[in-house]
């Protein structure tokens, strides 16, 4: 897996990048979220793009799935905070 590309046709025009990634390319929400955090993870016509962007006919949407471009799982600060709460002895 290195790169997925989707050439936007007239019938796909007007949809969001997230919609195309999920329903046309079959990417999971978790993978889309990881790709958003990389410089070249998601591009539209060679330029980094937000998943809320609306595509037009003729656009080229690309998802870079090479192992070095997708970051490993990260631990959000909230997870660490809730873990600390669970390990405390008393909330009196």
Backbone bond lengths (Angstrom), bond angles and torsions (degrees), N, CA, C in turn:
res aa  C-N    CA-C-N  psi(-1)  N-CA   C-N-CA  omega(-1)  CA-C   N-CA-C  phi
1 X - - - 1.443 - - 1.520 109.69 -
2 X 1.269 116.76 114.92 1.446 118.41 177.20 1.518 111.38 -119.84
3 X 1.320 117.55 -50.36 1.462 119.53 -173.67 1.523 109.95 -154.96
4 X 1.313 115.87 132.97 1.461 121.25 173.38 1.517 108.00 -107.88
5 X 1.319 116.55 135.71 1.456 120.58 179.08 1.519 109.50 -128.77
6 X 1.327 115.48 145.41 1.451 121.75 177.81 1.517 108.45 -134.84
7 X 1.315 115.66 119.51 1.459 120.48 175.89 1.525 107.18 -87.21
8 X 1.308 116.68 122.02 1.455 122.01 -174.47 1.524 109.89 -78.14
9 X 1.322 114.74 121.34 1.465 121.10 177.65 1.533 109.14 -95.30
10 X 1.323 116.55 175.22 1.465 121.28 -178.28 1.531 111.66 -60.94
11 X 1.333 117.55 -35.90 1.468 118.97 -179.27 1.533 112.75 -74.72
12 X 1.335 119.05 -17.86 1.473 122.68 176.93 1.527 112.19 -94.38
13 X 1.332 116.67 -13.46 1.467 121.11 -177.84 1.528 110.11 -62.63
14 X 1.320 115.62 144.99 1.453 121.36 178.81 1.520 114.08 93.43
15 X 1.314 117.86 -5.80 1.467 121.63 178.22 1.522 109.54 -92.85
16 X 1.329 116.24 163.03 1.462 120.22 179.05 1.530 110.02 -84.30
17 X 1.307 114.80 160.95 1.465 121.15 177.36 1.524 109.84 -59.62
18 X 1.343 117.15 -44.49 1.469 121.07 179.78 1.525 110.85 -58.07
19 X 1.312 118.11 -43.60 1.459 122.26 -179.78 1.527 111.20 -61.03
20 X 1.304 116.68 -43.87 1.469 120.22 179.81 1.523 111.36 -67.09
21 X 1.332 116.41 -41.30 1.462 119.31 -179.85 1.522 111.26 -63.30
22 X 1.327 116.45 -42.65 1.465 120.30 -177.98 1.528 113.03 -73.95
23 X 1.328 116.98 -49.84 1.459 119.87 -168.23 1.523 115.04 -97.89
24 X 1.314 118.13 -19.97 1.463 120.30 177.61 1.529 111.39 -100.51
25 X 1.329 116.31 -41.65 1.471 120.03 -179.69 1.526 112.42 -95.99
26 X 1.322 118.09 -13.31 1.457 121.94 175.29 1.522 115.43 74.91
27 X 1.329 117.98 25.82 1.458 120.82 179.81 1.521 110.43 -81.92
28 X 1.317 116.52 145.10 1.458 121.01 178.59 1.526 110.11 -76.49
29 X 1.324 115.41 160.54 1.465 120.97 177.71 1.522 110.38 -61.30
30 X 1.325 117.18 -40.11 1.464 120.95 179.84 1.529 111.14 -62.57
31 X 1.316 117.03 -43.28 1.463 119.72 179.53 1.524 110.94 -66.79
32 X 1.317 117.29 -40.48 1.466 120.39 177.87 1.529 109.64 -60.56
33 X 1.310 117.04 -43.72 1.469 120.39 179.05 1.517 112.22 -63.05
34 X 1.325 117.76 -37.24 1.470 120.41 176.66 1.522 110.99 -68.61
35 X 1.324 116.87 -40.47 1.464 120.12 -179.90 1.519 111.64 -64.64
36 X 1.318 117.22 -32.39 1.464 120.59 179.83 1.520 112.02 -62.39
37 X 1.316 117.64 -26.07 1.461 121.76 -176.12 1.525 114.01 -86.13
38 X 1.317 117.34 1.52 1.460 120.02 179.93 1.524 110.09 -109.81
39 X 1.309 115.60 154.40 1.465 121.01 -176.58 1.530 112.44 -63.35
40 X 1.319 116.72 -41.92 1.473 119.88 -177.24 1.521 112.20 -113.72
41 X 1.322 117.57 16.74 1.459 121.03 -177.20 1.516 113.03 -62.53
42 X 1.317 117.37 -49.17 1.462 122.57 179.63 1.522 109.02 -127.07
43 X 1.322 115.58 122.74 1.457 119.52 178.66 1.528 110.30 -134.09
44 X 1.309 114.74 149.22 1.461 122.56 174.70 1.516 106.43 -124.63
45 X 1.322 116.02 115.03 1.467 122.29 -176.14 1.531 111.40 57.19
46 X 1.335 116.58 35.82 1.455 121.64 176.18 1.515 115.33 85.19
47 X 1.332 118.18 0.32 1.450 122.59 -178.59 1.522 109.57 -115.56
48 X 1.331 116.35 138.42 1.463 120.71 178.26 1.529 109.48 -55.37
49 X 1.334 116.06 141.69 1.460 119.87 -171.95 1.528 111.17 -136.91
50 X 1.331 116.28 149.76 1.461 122.36 172.21 1.522 108.49 -81.43
51 X 1.323 116.96 151.42 1.465 119.85 -179.58 1.525 111.81 -72.14
52 X 1.310 117.90 -14.15 1.454 121.21 178.26 1.531 112.78 -87.09
53 X 1.331 117.34 -4.21 1.466 120.85 -179.44 1.523 110.49 -66.56
54 X 1.315 115.50 143.79 1.463 121.71 178.54 1.522 108.17 -97.03
55 X 1.332 115.87 132.04 1.470 120.50 -176.33 1.532 110.87 -92.38
56 X 1.306 114.40 157.22 1.460 122.30 178.21 1.526 109.26 -118.36
57 X 1.304 116.99 160.59 1.463 121.38 177.59 1.529 109.17 -59.64
58 X 1.311 116.00 136.07 1.455 121.62 -179.66 1.515 114.33 94.64
59 X 1.324 118.12 -12.08 1.465 121.26 178.03 1.522 110.26 -69.60
60 X 1.331 115.92 155.29 1.458 122.12 176.27 1.522 108.49 -119.42
61 X 1.325 116.33 111.44 1.462 123.10 178.88 1.521 108.54 -95.74
62 X 1.326 116.92 130.97 1.468 120.81 -178.41 1.520 110.58 -131.49
63 X 1.334 115.18 141.45 1.461 122.73 175.07 1.521 107.41 -122.85
64 X 1.336 116.83 117.91 1.464 122.55 -178.87 1.517 108.91 -87.46
65 X 1.328 116.99 108.92 1.460 122.16 -176.46 1.524 113.27 -104.88
66 X 1.316 117.87 13.46 1.462 119.35 179.97 1.525 109.03 -63.18
67 X 1.331 117.88 145.08 1.473 121.66 -173.07 1.520 114.43 -53.80
68 X 1.304 118.67 -36.13 1.456 120.60 -178.67 1.508 113.71 -74.83
69 X 1.342 117.63 -18.12 1.461 119.35 -175.73 1.516 113.04 -90.71
70 X 1.327 118.05 -20.81 1.459 120.84 -179.76 1.521 108.56 -95.81
71 X 1.349 117.08 116.72 1.467 118.69 -178.21 1.521 111.59 -67.58
72 X 1.317 115.39 154.37 1.458 119.82 176.30 1.515 108.96 -70.69
73 X 1.310 114.55 167.52 1.462 118.22 178.34 1.518 109.97 -57.29
74 X 1.297 115.89 143.10 1.447 120.33 177.58 1.521 108.61 -116.81
75 X 1.315 115.16 159.61 1.456 119.86 177.63 1.519 108.70 -102.83
76 X 1.305 118.22 108.68 1.459 118.76 178.53 1.526 110.74 -65.94
77 X 1.309 116.84 153.22 1.461 120.50 -176.82 1.524 111.25 -59.85
78 X 1.322 118.95 -31.52 1.454 121.44 -178.83 1.524 110.96 -63.02
79 X 1.331 117.17 -39.11 1.460 120.31 178.60 1.521 110.25 -60.59
80 X 1.314 117.44 -44.88 1.458 121.25 179.80 1.522 110.62 -64.18
81 X 1.327 116.65 -38.52 1.451 121.24 -179.03 1.524 110.76 -67.10
82 X 1.339 117.84 -44.63 1.462 119.96 -179.84 1.522 110.83 -69.58
83 X 1.313 118.41 -31.39 1.461 120.43 176.14 1.514 110.30 -65.17
84 X 1.309 117.35 -38.56 1.453 121.32 178.57 1.521 110.02 -64.75
85 X 1.329 116.36 -37.10 1.473 119.73 178.92 1.521 110.98 -64.72
86 X 1.340 116.26 -40.37 1.459 120.32 -177.98 1.522 111.90 -68.09
87 X 1.318 117.59 -27.73 1.461 120.10 -176.77 1.521 112.76 -87.46
88 X 1.355 117.88 -10.13 1.462 118.37 179.09 1.525 109.84 -71.51
89 X 1.297 115.40 155.33 1.461 119.55 -172.42 1.518 113.98 -86.24
90 X 1.335 118.07 -35.44 1.456 118.64 -174.25 1.526 110.70 -150.41
91 X 1.326 116.66 140.14 1.460 121.90 174.82 1.527 109.30 -116.50
92 X 1.293 116.11 47.23 1.483 120.74 -175.73 1.497 112.95 -73.03
